[in-house]
Amino acid sequence: MVALNFSNQLLTGNNFNGQNLNGSNFFKSQLYGVQFVNTLLRGTNFEEAYMNNVNAAGAVFAANSNFGPASLFKATLEFVNFSGA
């Protein structure tokens, strides 16, 4: 899977459930009601992103041999579901 670039974008209601987004970029993006259920997010950049009502249940943020951990540095999280992640 090629890493995708969503930096500085407004995402509302996007459904990424079950996808491989390893290494993707959401830098300074605004995410409202976005779905990341059981999504691969290793090495994904969420730095300075704003996440509201996001569902990331069962998502994989941990590092593996190919990607480092996802980064949430300076991200703002409101009503985000990380259960089982």
C-alpha positions in Angstrom: 0.0 0.0 0.0 1.3 3.4 -0.9 1.2 6.0 1.9 -1.4 8.7 1.4 -1.1 12.4 2.1 -4.1 14.0 3.8 -2.1 16.9 5.4 -3.9 20.2 6.0 -7.2 18.7 4.8 -10.7 18.8 6.3 -12.1 15.3 6.4 -15.7 14.8 7.5 -17.2 11.3 7.8 -14.5 9.5 5.8 -14.5 5.7 6.2 -11.0 4.1 6.3 -12.2 1.0 8.2 -9.9 -2.0 7.6 -7.5 -0.3 5.3 -3.8 -0.2 5.3 -2.8 3.4 5.9 0.7 2.7 7.3 3.0 5.7 6.8 0.3 8.1 5.7 0.2 11.7 6.6 -2.6 13.6 8.4 -0.4 16.5 9.6 -2.6 19.5 10.7 -5.7 17.9 9.3 -9.1 18.3 10.8 -11.0 15.0 11.2 -14.7 15.0 12.1 -16.6 11.7 12.4 -13.8 9.8 10.6 -13.7 6.0 10.9 -10.4 4.1 11.4 -11.9 0.8 12.8 -9.3 -2.0 12.5 -7.1 0.2 10.3 -3.4 -0.2 10.0 -1.9 3.2 11.1 1.8 2.3 11.8 4.1 5.2 11.2 1.2 7.5 10.4 1.6 11.2 11.1 -1.2 12.8 13.0 0.9 15.6 14.4 -1.0 18.8 15.1 -4.2 17.2 13.8 -7.6 17.9 15.3 -9.7 14.8 15.8 -13.4 15.0 16.9 -15.8 12.1 17.2 -13.2 9.8 15.5 -13.6 6.0 15.9 -10.2 4.2 15.9 -11.4 1.0 17.7 -9.0 -1.8 17.0 -6.7 0.3 15.0 -3.0 -0.6 15.0 -0.7 2.3 15.9 2.3 0.3 17.2 5.6 0.0 15.4 6.7 -3.1 13.5 9.9 -4.0 11.6 8.9 -1.7 8.7 7.2 1.3 10.4 7.7 3.2 13.6 4.8 4.1 15.8 2.1 6.6 14.8 2.7 10.1 16.0 0.0 12.1 17.8 2.4 14.9 18.9 0.5 18.1 19.6 -2.8 16.6 18.3 -6.1 17.6 19.8 -8.4 14.7 20.6 -12.0 15.1 21.5 -14.4 12.1 21.8 -11.9 9.7 20.1 -12.5 6.0 20.6 -9.2 4.1 20.9 -10.7 0.9 22.5 -8.8 -2.2 21.6 -6.2 -0.1 19.7 
